[in-house]
Amino acid sequence: MTNPDRPRVVVVGGGYGGTAVARALDEQTDVVLVDPKDSFVHFVGALRAVTDPEWTSRIFFSYDRLLVHGRVVRDHAVSVESGRVVLGSGDVLAADFVVLASGSRYPFPAKTDDTDAADAVARYRAAHDIVAAADRILLIGAGPVGIELAGELAHAWPHKQITLLDVLPEVMGTGMQIRDDLKTSLRAQLEERGVRLVLGSPLTSPPPTAPAEAGAFEVVTEAGDTIAADVWFQCWGVRPASDYLSGELGAARRPDGSVEVTPELRVVGQERVFALGDVTAGYPKMASTANRQAELVAANILALVHGQELTAYAVPGMAIVVPIGPFGGAGQSPDRDELMGPDVVSQAKGQALRTDFYAERFGVELPPTGREAGPT
């Protein structure tokens, strides 16, 4: 170890889990956080930026105030092995511990791959202008992203024709331990807002225009439904970001890009390399999962430093909150038998989309949302 009193921890990725674990270790270790972006992006709140351009001021936060003792390096990892991280600049960071927190990629507008916040803001503003001018909007993918985007669009423009399409016969997909009554509630609320649901049948051919670009078109499903739209968005397709792994670490990478980890969240076969969040195999791709795992990874690194036993990650029951605009939505929690209804969801997430929580993490004071008065 470079310094037994302050071991070097290199965290690859400055998203939800990466920033959380870096903060948790900042007092007792020499933390270096590596990310190519100039700002943290609060992607949980990003969909609203399509309907409200001013919302971008609430989802991009500078890393300047995140760490007191550690530092943030704006660069991308091109090769990561146990004990070293090679950056795109050619610099090599020696590490006593490495944390893989590189997250995942997802189509715009749920995520953006822009590394400059100014470029990302311009992209959201351009999308807003396209959607504002469109009368008919097609969303492909009826999972949480598609549902939340449909809710934002329906709230901002209740008279636009919004179609939500999925090859599966129900919203929220399968395999996530989602309660049937949650799906029923979300579906009913979407229909109340005039969102057209076309479920259970794929398209016979893809839309002729690229996602988020203007251009009127028609598509047909295998069931014979015709959908006319002026713009469409892809609301599916999460991909773990792990192509930088090399050497022994590459052996822990699954074909889908996710990384195999032990119950203690160490990369399989590794003693001092941990992984958390979206890049890990077998866990929900959610910010709450990344934050919870970050706490454990920080504790386990300190346990190794002090010669203590590690703790296994306790997988909680499925908890999810899906807003439909600022004042609708539903959620489930393993701690309660009843669903979270629109009022609870609105207060817990829908109005502010947790921007206040992340503003506090990054030392930023936000103006009022302007949405506290209730639905109109």
C-alpha positions, 0 to 999 in steps of 0.5 A: 500500500502506498500509505497505510494511513491514507490508502489510495482509492481510485473510483472509476465513474462519477455517477450516483454510486461513484460520488457516494463512495468517494464522499464516504471515503474522503476523510480516511483515504486518498480518493481520486474520482475519475470521470470524463464529464465536467459535471455530475448529471442527475439523470433521475430528473433528466426527463423533465428537461425535455418539457422544461428547458429551465429544469437543466439548472437542477440536474447538472452539478459541478464536482468542485464541492464534492470532496474535501481531501480527495480530487476529481480527475476529468478523464476517462479510463481506458484500461483498469487492472488491479492496482492501476488505472490508465487514463485517456491522457496516458497518465497512470493512477496507482491504487491500493483499491479500485472501485468500478462505478462506471454505470451504464449507457442509455438512449437520450433523453434518459441519459446523455453521453455529452461530456460538457454540460453546456453541450448536454443542455443544448441537446435538451433544449433542442429536444424541447423545441422539437417536441413543443412543435410536434403534435404526435409523439411516439415512445417505444418502451413502456418501462419506468423511463417510457412511463415517466417520459409519457407523464412529463409530456402529458402534463406539459402538453395535455392536448398532444397525442402521446403513444406508448408502445411495447412488445410486452403485453403490460407496462413495467415489463417482467423480471423486476418483481413489480406488483400487479397492482402497481402496473394496473395503477400506472396504466390507469393513470396514463390512460386518464391522461390520454396516453395511448397504450399499444402493448403486446405487438412489435413494429413491422419495421423501425421508424424511418427517422432517428430518435429525438429528430423531427420528421412525420412518419407512420409505423404499423405493428404486427397486430395491425395498429397504425401509429402516426408520429412527428418524433419518437424516443427510444425508452429501452436499452440499458448497457453497462459501461465496462469496456475499459476492463483488461487483464484479470478484470476482463474475465469478470465481465459478462457478454452483456457488459455487466461485472460479476461480483461477490456478495461483498461486492468485490469483483470476482477473483479480486481482493481489492477491486470492488464494483457497484451500481449499474455495472454490476451483474444481478442487481436492479439498475437504479440510483437507489441501488448504487447509493446503497451499495456505495455505503457497503463498498466504503465500509468494506474498503475500510474494513480491509484497511483495518484488518476487519471482516467484510460484510455481504450486501443485503439485497432489499425487497423491491422498492420503486417509485414511478412518477407520472408528471409532478402530481401522479404516479405510484410506487411499492416498498417492501416495508408497506402492504399498500401501494404509494399513491399519487399524493405520496409519490408527488411529495416523495419524488414527482415534484422535485425528482430528488434534485434537492437531495443531490444539490445538497450532496454537491453543495448547491442551493436550488431555487423553488421548483415552481410546482408546489401549488399542486396540479392545474 
